[in-house]
């Protein structure tokens, strides 16, 4: 089995972050609600609405959430525009423009490109179409090369888990031996605890002791029921672990230096600790809120997704063992998706698949979707070498159109290199009976709003931020202030660097025009006007240009590269053509969301 490389952690830390290209947002029909809605939150449809979806089934299904206005209170969507002359013209434009957007980067990825010699050293032998593959992105390369190891690890975990559950059911088959209030029979906690500790030791070697010590200290702090102490402690651990690159035993005392010689498969534990930190904060805050309740009652029946997050457990469930099982859960430990403690424990105590059987239905449809995404990225990396062009800065001499396609397809690669690991680990969790949030709800190229993008991109992190930061700070009563705080936290949590902090501030700055325009030109006042949809599309064009610029700076080419891009792309004809194409694309995004509404799906992203 290949060794889990240290680079894997770098990838999975970045997957934890959710590098953010473009935006996802509201369509005109989402701009009105019966009650005030937080601009960062998502409404999700009941699962029983997912039938006969047609083209909208391309968007991944998400769990039920009743945070917002139920479908019955939404205004009826307009009749379909797909067959109108306007949208037939848009369809014709798509048939011409989209293939050309593929052809342009393909052409500059061939030997006819004068700069090809600069990118050739970054290419590797491929396995598709007799072409090289652009495997120059270190994060995706580390995940790609370790897929066999991850498949083996997940298979061992799932097989042993099924075996443990079956044996445990046979041993404890007599009635009355299950924990009161649970419907799952014998607990899986002992198996998960042992497997998690063994996996932790294998990944990090003796550094596993450091992680256990941090977890123990965090649990001890939780018992004081002082939220500020929890935040200060976790922030200090995150900062110092990055500053000292994970702490070496030898730096504490010379006699301990020998412990540093057992590094494990992935010794750089501090690289992905920011994901673990979110679980530590989640446990402490959920325990704090549970302790403040007066004798919480055990709910009966099946809990919805929203209830699993909000409903507290009996205080005895907030034990150190349950905390370890949650913080180190194998399928989600490395990169997420992020799931709150309350939600995780409800699913562990009351598996949704529990029907007297020990069999968890394998998520076949989701596995097929994952494989399709994996193959799509492989085809892209074999057909267009935009990552190598970006890394080698081999863009001199390119036309504005070619330069814009290098930027666009780099953002597509950023999206997919995060989407694929996240879906792999969610697939692993689903096969184990745990349903974490889906991180990627929309395609990167199917977004136009800063607020909406935040709801649909790295969605599990968004839900975490909403519950533990945004709402405690006052939510939508102080939108701009809280947005600045949120994105500053997001940037520093990803990477303690000024570049990411600048990105967070840019994002916060760029949401101001959208927030102001939605309050001035609201759907409730102007939604019935013929020009309203087109005005929204024009606003979306500006939004996309701003957000693409911010994310190219933060995650692709940096400030220096962006200066060159801007200097080369400024031109009346090119900008006009680009804006026309974006306008048409946004109109199609609007209608796609209207089609979802006609099928009973109401998202706010």
VENBELBEL-V993988 format. One record per residue. RES is the residue in one small letter. SS is DSSP state (A for helix, B for strand, O for the rest). Layout:
RES/SS ; RES/SS
This chain:
x/O ; x/O ; x/O ; x/O ; x/O ; x/A ; x/A ; x/A ; x/A ; x/A ; x/A ; x/A ; x/A ; x/A ; x/A ; x/A ; x/A ; x/O ; x/O ; x/O ; x/O ; x/O ; x/O ; x/O ; x/O ; x/O ; x/O ; x/A ; x/A ; x/A ; x/O ; x/O ; x/O ; x/O ; x/O ; x/O ; x/O ; x/O ; x/O ; x/O ; x/O ; x/O ; x/O ; x/B ; x/O ; x/O ; x/A ; x/A ; x/A ; x/O ; x/O ; x/O ; x/O ; x/A ; x/A ; x/A ; x/A ; x/A ; x/O ; x/O ; x/O ; x/O ; x/O ; x/O ; x/B ; x/O ; x/O ; x/O ; x/O ; x/O ; x/A ; x/A ; x/A ; x/O ; x/O ; x/O ; x/O ; x/O ; x/O ; x/O ; x/O ; x/O ; x/O ; x/O ; x/A ; x/A ; x/A ; x/A ; x/A ; x/A ; x/A ; x/A ; x/A ; x/A ; x/A ; x/A ; x/A ; x/A ; x/A ; x/A ; x/A ; x/A ; x/A ; x/A ; x/A ; x/A ; x/A ; x/O ; x/O ; x/O ; x/O ; x/O ; x/O ; x/O ; x/O ; x/A ; x/A ; x/A ; x/A ; x/A ; x/O ; x/O ; x/O ; x/B ; x/B ; x/O ; x/O ; x/O ; x/O ; x/O ; x/O ; x/B ; x/B ; x/O ; x/O ; x/O ; x/O ; x/A ; x/A ; x/A ; x/A ; x/A ; x/A ; x/A ; x/A ; x/O ; x/A ; x/A ; x/A ; x/A ; x/A ; x/A ; x/A ; x/A ; x/A ; x/A ; x/A ; x/A ; x/A ; x/A ; x/A ; x/A ; x/A ; x/A ; x/A ; x/A ; x/A ; x/A ; x/A ; x/A ; x/A ; x/O ; x/O ; x/O ; x/O ; x/O ; x/O ; x/O ; x/O ; x/O ; x/O ; x/O ; x/O ; x/O ; x/O ; x/O ; x/O ; x/O ; x/A ; x/A ; x/A ; x/A ; x/A ; x/A ; x/A ; x/A ; x/A ; x/A ; x/A ; x/A ; x/A ; x/A ; x/A ; x/A ; x/O ; x/O ; x/A ; x/A ; x/A ; x/A ; x/A ; x/A ; x/A ; x/A ; x/A ; x/A ; x/A ; x/A ; x/A ; x/A ; x/A ; x/A ; x/O ; x/O ; x/O ; x/O ; x/A ; x/A ; x/A ; x/A ; x/A ; x/A ; x/A ; x/A ; x/A ; x/A ; x/A ; x/A ; x/A ; x/A ; x/A ; x/A ; x/A ; x/O ; x/O ; x/O ; x/O ; x/O ; x/A ; x/A ; x/A ; x/A ; x/O ; x/A ; x/A ; x/A ; x/A ; x/A ; x/A ; x/A ; x/A ; x/O ; x/O ; x/O ; x/O ; x/O ; x/O ; x/O ; x/A ; x/A ; x/A ; x/A ; x/A ; x/A ; x/A ; x/A ; x/A ; x/A ; x/A ; x/A ; x/A ; x/A ; x/A ; x/A ; x/A ; x/A ; x/A ; x/A ; x/A ; x/A ; x/A ; x/O ; x/O ; x/O ; x/O ; x/O ; x/O ; x/O ; x/O ; x/O ; x/O ; x/O ; x/O ; x/O ; x/A ; x/A ; x/A ; x/A ; x/A ; x/A ; x/O ; x/O ; x/O ; x/O ; x/A ; x/A ; x/A ; x/O ; x/O ; x/A ; x/A ; x/A ; x/A ; x/A ; x/A ; x/A ; x/A ; x/O ; x/O ; x/A ; x/A ; x/A ; x/A ; x/O ; x/O ; x/O ; x/O ; x/O ; x/O ; x/O ; x/A ; x/A ; x/A ; x/A ; x/A ; x/A ; x/A ; x/A ; x/A ; x/O ; x/O ; x/O ; x/O ; x/O ; x/O ; x/O ; x/O ; x/O ; x/O ; x/O ; x/O ; x/O ; x/O ; x/A ; x/A ; x/A ; x/A ; x/A ; x/A ; x/A ; x/A ; x/A ; x/A ; x/A ; x/A ; x/A ; x/A ; x/A ; x/A ; x/A ; x/A ; x/A ; x/A ; x/O ; x/O ; x/A ; x/A ; x/A ; x/A ; x/A ; x/A ; x/A ; x/O ; x/O ; x/O ; x/O ; x/O ; x/O ; x/O ; x/A ; x/A ; x/A ; x/A ; x/A ; x/A ; x/A ; x/A ; x/A ; x/A ; x/A ; x/A ; x/A ; x/A ; x/A ; x/A ; x/A ; x/A ; x/A ; x/A ; x/A ; x/A ; x/A ; x/A ; x/A ; x/A ; x/A ; x/A ; x/A ; x/A ; x/A ; x/A ; x/O ; x/O ; x/O ; x/O ; x/O ; x/O ; x/O ; x/O ; x/B ; x/O ; x/O ; x/O ; x/O ; x/O ; x/O ; x/O ; x/O ; x/O ; x/A ; x/A ; x/A ; x/A ; x/A ; x/A ; x/A ; x/B ; x/O ; x/A ; x/A ; x/A ; x/A ; x/A ; x/A ; x/A ; x/A ; x/A ; x/A ; x/A ; x/A ; x/O ; x/O ; x/O ; x/O ; x/A ; x/A ; x/A ; x/A ; x/A ; x/A ; x/A ; x/A ; x/A ; x/A ; x/A ; x/A ; x/A ; x/A ; x/A ; x/A ; x/A ; x/A ; x/A ; x/A ; x/O ; x/O ; x/O ; x/A ; x/A ; x/A ; x/A ; x/A ; x/A ; x/A ; x/A ; x/A ; x/A ; x/A ; x/A ; x/A ; x/A ; x/A ; x/A ; x/A ; x/A ; x/A ; x/A ; x/A ; x/A ; x/A ; x/O ; x/O ; x/A ; x/A ; x/A ; x/A ; x/O ; x/O ; x/O ; x/O ; x/O ; x/A ; x/A ; x/A ; x/A ; x/A ; x/A ; x/A ; x/A ; x/A ; x/A ; x/A ; x/A ; x/A ; x/A ; x/A ; x/A ; x/A ; x/A ; x/A ; x/A ; x/A ; x/A ; x/A ; x/A ; x/O ; x/O ; x/A ; x/A ; x/A ; x/A ; x/A ; x/A ; x/A ; x/A ; x/A ; x/A ; x/A ; x/A ; x/O ; x/O ; x/A ; x/A ; x/A ; x/A ; x/A ; x/A ; x/A ; x/A ; x/A ; x/A ; x/A ; x/A ; x/A ; x/A ; x/A ; x/A ; x/A ; x/A ; x/A ; x/A ; x/A ; x/A ; x/A ; x/A ; x/A ; x/A ; x/A ; x/O ; x/O ; x/O ; x/O ; x/O ; x/O ; x/O
